[in-house]
Amino acid sequence: MVVIRERAFCEMTLGIASYQDLHYRYGMKTAVNAAFWWDAPTDRRSRQELELSLILKWRSPFNKENWERWGQPFG
């Protein structure tokens, strides 16, 4: 079973809200989708290693690990 911690969920929600607000302000359309992988490793260390490998692979500007490359969004 995957447990989403309340703080992480709140941070994600605020990030999405900031993203949508900024796009709305400039008249840009948004489409926000979230998905959860139910087969994620239950072992914390294994899950964090998987998460980090995917963060580094996709280089999303929304992950703090990539802020040096892209700058901090909504900061």
TORVEXVEX-452059 format. One record per residue: residue number from 0; residue in three letters; x, y, z of N, C-alpha, C, O, CB in turn. Coordinates in Angstrom, 3 decimals. Glycine has a CB too. Example, Ala and Ser with C-alpha at 12.3 -4.5 7.8 and 13.67 -1.06 7.14 Angstrom:
<pts>
> 0  ALA  13.190  -5.690  7.800  12.300  -4.500  7.800  13.200  -3.300  7.800  14.236  -3.319  8.465  11.308  -4.473  9.046
> 1  SER  12.850  -2.250  7.080  13.670  -1.060  7.140  12.900  0.030  7.870  13.409  1.138  8.039  14.084  -0.598  5.725
</pts>
This chain:
<pts>
> 0  MET  0.842  -1.191  0.000  0.000  0.000  0.000  0.881  1.245  0.000  1.839  1.337  0.768  -0.955  0.003  1.222
> 1  VAL  0.558  2.182  -0.848  1.322  3.416  -0.935  0.646  4.455  -0.060  -0.559  4.685  -0.168  1.440  3.911  -2.406
> 2  VAL  1.419  5.069  0.794  0.883  6.086  1.692  1.428  7.443  1.268  2.642  7.633  1.203  1.244  5.777  3.179
> 3  ILE  0.555  8.367  0.987  0.969  9.721  0.650  0.931  10.534  1.930  -0.117  10.675  2.560  0.055  10.352  -0.459
> 4  ARG  2.052  11.052  2.298  2.105  11.844  3.521  1.394  13.172  3.306  1.450  13.757  2.224  3.565  12.075  3.962
> 5  GLU  0.740  13.628  4.335  -0.075  14.832  4.235  0.748  16.036  3.782  0.283  16.809  2.944  -0.735  15.128  5.573
> 6  ARG  1.949  16.213  4.312  2.777  17.363  3.949  3.157  17.319  2.471  3.062  18.329  1.773  4.040  17.407  4.819
> 7  ALA  3.586  16.158  1.997  3.969  16.024  0.588  2.773  16.301  -0.317  2.912  16.936  -1.363  4.537  14.614  0.307
> 8  PHE  1.601  15.825  0.087  0.400  16.061  -0.702  0.071  17.550  -0.745  -0.284  18.074  -1.801  -0.782  15.269  -0.129
> 9  CYS  0.187  18.237  0.394  -0.080  19.679  0.442  0.907  20.451  -0.426  0.515  21.382  -1.130  -0.015  20.189  1.888
> 10  GLU  2.187  20.072  -0.383  3.200  20.741  -1.210  2.897  20.535  -2.687  3.023  21.465  -3.485  4.615  20.213  -0.877
> 11  MET  2.502  19.327  -3.053  2.171  19.044  -4.445  0.967  19.882  -4.871  0.955  20.440  -5.968  1.884  17.534  -4.646
> 12  THR  -0.038  19.970  -4.009  -1.248  20.727  -4.319  -0.924  22.206  -4.495  -1.443  22.846  -5.410  -2.299  20.540  -3.214
> 13  LEU  -0.071  22.759  -3.629  0.311  24.169  -3.754  1.103  24.408  -5.030  0.928  25.436  -5.683  1.129  24.615  -2.538
> 14  GLY  1.970  23.475  -5.392  2.740  23.606  -6.621  1.844  23.608  -7.843  2.047  24.394  -8.768  3.754  22.489  -6.727
> 15  ILE  0.856  22.731  -7.849  -0.090  22.668  -8.966  -0.911  23.949  -9.033  -1.152  24.477  -10.118  -1.021  21.442  -8.827
> 16  ALA  -1.338  24.448  -7.883  -2.117  25.688  -7.838  -1.300  26.859  -8.381  -1.824  27.687  -9.125  -2.577  25.984  -6.397
> 17  SER  -0.029  26.931  -8.016  0.844  28.002  -8.522  1.011  27.893  -10.033  0.979  28.897  -10.744  2.223  27.949  -7.833
> 18  TYR  1.185  26.690  -10.506  1.326  26.427  -11.944  0.084  26.898  -12.696  0.187  27.594  -13.706  1.567  24.921  -12.203
> 19  GLN  -1.083  26.513  -12.199  -2.327  26.899  -12.859  -2.557  28.404  -12.779  -3.003  29.017  -13.749  -3.506  26.158  -12.240
> 20  ASP  -2.257  28.998  -11.636  -2.456  30.436  -11.460  -1.593  31.232  -12.432  -2.069  32.179  -13.058  -2.138  30.846  -10.019
> 21  LEU  -0.350  30.854  -12.556  0.560  31.562  -13.450  0.097  31.457  -14.903  0.151  32.438  -15.644  1.982  31.009  -13.308
> 22  HIS  -0.350  30.292  -15.306  -0.844  30.119  -16.668  -2.141  30.906  -16.894  -2.336  31.497  -17.956  -1.071  28.631  -16.962
> 23  TYR  -3.016  30.908  -15.897  -4.268  31.661  -16.002  -3.982  33.149  -16.171  -4.617  33.830  -16.976  -5.150  31.425  -14.759
> 24  ARG  -3.025  33.636  -15.407  -2.659  35.051  -15.438  -2.227  35.493  -16.837  -2.476  36.631  -17.236  -1.539  35.326  -14.437
> 25  TYR  -1.585  34.598  -17.573  -1.108  34.932  -18.919  -1.990  34.355  -20.026  -1.591  34.321  -21.190  0.308  34.434  -19.097
> 26  GLY  -3.188  33.902  -19.657  -4.155  33.421  -20.644  -3.753  32.129  -21.333  -4.119  31.892  -22.484  -4.372  34.465  -21.672
> 27  MET  -3.010  31.305  -20.637  -2.562  30.033  -21.212  -3.380  28.886  -20.636  -3.704  28.882  -19.449  -1.054  29.806  -20.943
> 28  LYS  -3.708  27.927  -21.466  -4.463  26.764  -21.013  -3.549  25.797  -20.264  -2.353  25.715  -20.544  -5.133  26.056  -22.206
> 29  THR  -4.117  25.076  -19.323  -3.367  24.053  -18.597  -4.142  22.742  -18.615  -5.361  22.720  -18.784  -3.086  24.500  -17.139
> 30  ALA  -3.422  21.682  -18.441  -4.004  20.352  -18.290  -3.134  19.634  -17.267  -2.013  19.229  -17.574  -4.074  19.561  -19.674
> 31  VAL  -3.642  19.478  -16.071  -2.871  18.866  -14.995  -3.416  17.476  -14.712  -4.612  17.297  -14.480  -2.909  19.740  -13.717
> 32  ASN  -2.537  16.511  -14.736  -2.909  15.130  -14.446  -1.927  14.570  -13.428  -0.744  14.908  -13.445  -2.924  14.262  -15.744
> 33  ALA  -2.410  13.732  -12.562  -1.547  13.065  -11.586  -1.843  11.573  -11.639  -2.986  11.154  -11.821  -1.766  13.635  -10.138
> 34  ALA  -0.810  10.798  -11.478  -0.975  9.349  -11.494  -0.136  8.757  -10.371  0.888  9.318  -9.983  -0.568  8.745  -12.874
> 35  PHE  -0.574  7.642  -9.866  0.149  6.963  -8.797  0.439  5.541  -9.224  -0.418  4.855  -9.781  -0.653  6.986  -7.474
> 36  TRP  1.631  5.117  -8.963  2.053  3.782  -9.329  1.850  2.878  -8.119  2.609  2.958  -7.154  3.535  3.767  -9.810
> 37  TRP  0.852  2.036  -8.162  0.495  1.199  -7.017  1.509  0.094  -6.759  1.541  -0.468  -5.664  -0.868  0.591  -7.231
> 38  ASP  2.337  -0.226  -7.748  3.347  -1.268  -7.570  4.711  -0.704  -7.179  5.722  -1.398  -7.285  3.480  -2.076  -8.840
> 39  ALA  4.746  0.536  -6.734  6.015  1.142  -6.306  6.593  0.316  -5.156  5.844  -0.247  -4.358  5.812  2.640  -5.869
> 40  PRO  7.909  0.245  -5.071  8.518  -0.528  -3.982  8.052  -0.032  -2.611  7.980  1.173  -2.371  10.048  -0.453  -4.072
> 41  THR  7.745  -0.951  -1.733  7.301  -0.564  -0.393  8.473  -0.199  0.513  8.308  0.558  1.470  6.496  -1.692  0.238
> 42  ASP  9.640  -0.727  0.216  10.839  -0.365  0.974  11.207  1.085  0.655  11.389  1.442  -0.509  12.028  -1.329  0.642
> 43  ARG  11.317  1.914  1.690  11.560  3.342  1.522  12.811  3.634  0.700  12.767  4.440  -0.229  11.677  4.002  2.871
> 44  ARG  13.918  2.992  1.033  15.180  3.262  0.335  15.084  2.880  -1.153  15.553  3.619  -2.018  16.337  2.488  1.009
> 45  SER  14.487  1.748  -1.432  14.326  1.315  -2.828  13.440  2.280  -3.602  13.720  2.606  -4.755  13.733  -0.102  -2.888
> 46  ARG  12.367  2.736  -2.957  11.446  3.670  -3.599  12.132  5.008  -3.867  11.954  5.594  -4.935  10.197  3.878  -2.726
> 47  GLN  12.915  5.493  -2.900  13.613  6.765  -3.083  14.670  6.667  -4.195  14.864  7.623  -4.947  14.273  7.199  -1.762
> 48  GLU  15.344  5.533  -4.300  16.318  5.343  -5.381  15.618  5.359  -6.745  16.121  5.951  -7.701  17.088  4.012  -5.189
> 49  LEU  14.468  4.711  -6.825  13.696  4.715  -8.061  13.231  6.129  -8.395  13.351  6.568  -9.539  12.492  3.769  -7.948
> 50  GLU  12.702  6.843  -7.401  12.234  8.208  -7.611  13.360  9.096  -8.122  13.168  9.859  -9.068  11.657  8.780  -6.318
> 51  LEU  14.539  9.002  -7.498  15.663  9.835  -7.899  16.110  9.505  -9.326  16.421  10.408  -10.102  16.830  9.656  -6.923
> 52  SER  16.142  8.233  -9.667  16.552  7.869  -11.026  15.577  8.431  -12.059  15.999  8.859  -13.133  16.647  6.339  -11.168
> 53  LEU  14.278  8.437  -11.750  13.287  8.986  -12.674  13.355  10.513  -12.734  13.184  11.102  -13.801  11.884  8.543  -12.263
> 54  ILE  13.604  11.151  -11.593  13.762  12.609  -11.557  14.934  13.024  -12.429  14.823  13.965  -13.215  13.967  13.108  -10.108
> 55  LEU  16.059  12.327  -12.294  17.248  12.660  -13.075  17.069  12.316  -14.554  17.644  12.981  -15.416  18.463  11.928  -12.516
> 56  LYS  16.291  11.302  -14.848  16.045  10.928  -16.243  15.182  11.969  -16.961  15.508  12.392  -18.071  15.370  9.554  -16.310
> 57  TRP  14.089  12.377  -16.330  13.138  13.270  -16.990  13.453  14.743  -16.799  12.950  15.572  -17.557  11.761  12.997  -16.487
> 58  ARG  14.270  15.100  -15.809  14.741  16.479  -15.609  13.617  17.518  -15.485  13.703  18.604  -16.058  15.638  16.866  -16.752
> 59  SER  12.582  17.181  -14.746  11.458  18.101  -14.559  11.895  19.324  -13.759  12.610  19.181  -12.767  10.288  17.391  -13.849
> 60  PRO  11.480  20.527  -14.169  11.840  21.726  -13.403  11.109  21.819  -12.064  11.425  22.679  -11.242  11.545  22.963  -14.222
> 61  PHE  10.131  20.934  -11.842  9.375  20.986  -10.596  10.053  20.227  -9.455  9.610  20.318  -8.310  7.993  20.431  -10.820
> 62  ASN  11.105  19.489  -9.745  11.834  18.764  -8.710  13.051  19.564  -8.294  13.817  20.021  -9.142  12.249  17.362  -9.202
> 63  LYS  13.237  19.740  -6.976  14.337  20.579  -6.490  15.700  20.086  -6.948  16.650  20.867  -7.001  14.310  20.641  -4.984
> 64  GLU  15.812  18.811  -7.279  17.082  18.273  -7.766  17.503  18.909  -9.095  18.677  18.860  -9.462  16.979  16.759  -7.928
> 65  ASN  16.557  19.500  -9.808  16.844  20.103  -11.116  16.757  21.628  -11.121  16.867  22.240  -12.183  15.892  19.554  -12.142
> 66  TRP  16.565  22.250  -9.969  16.433  23.703  -9.914  17.713  24.407  -10.360  17.652  25.500  -10.923  16.066  24.141  -8.504
> 67  GLU  18.867  23.795  -10.114  20.118  24.418  -10.547  20.145  24.519  -12.078  20.670  25.482  -12.636  21.345  23.608  -10.030
> 68  ARG  19.587  23.537  -12.729  19.558  23.500  -14.203  18.509  24.448  -14.762  18.797  25.185  -15.705  19.283  22.074  -14.699
> 69  TRP  17.291  24.452  -14.206  16.165  25.204  -14.773  15.811  26.468  -14.007  15.116  27.332  -14.542  14.964  24.328  -14.834
> 70  GLY  16.274  26.597  -12.763  15.803  27.671  -11.898  14.581  27.191  -11.128  13.919  26.234  -11.530  15.473  28.945  -12.721
> 71  GLN  14.290  27.853  -10.033  13.165  27.425  -9.197  11.859  27.979  -9.749  11.690  29.197  -9.814  13.365  27.881  -7.736
> 72  PRO  10.926  27.109  -10.150  9.667  27.614  -10.676  8.821  28.240  -9.567  8.795  27.752  -8.438  8.892  26.489  -11.362
> 73  PHE  8.146  29.306  -9.903  7.229  29.993  -8.989  7.950  30.514  -7.759  7.297  30.808  -6.757  6.104  29.060  -8.569
> 74  GLY  9.247  30.638  -7.792  10.016  31.090  -6.635  10.223  32.522  -6.676  10.853  33.081  -5.779  11.317  30.414  -6.541
</pts>
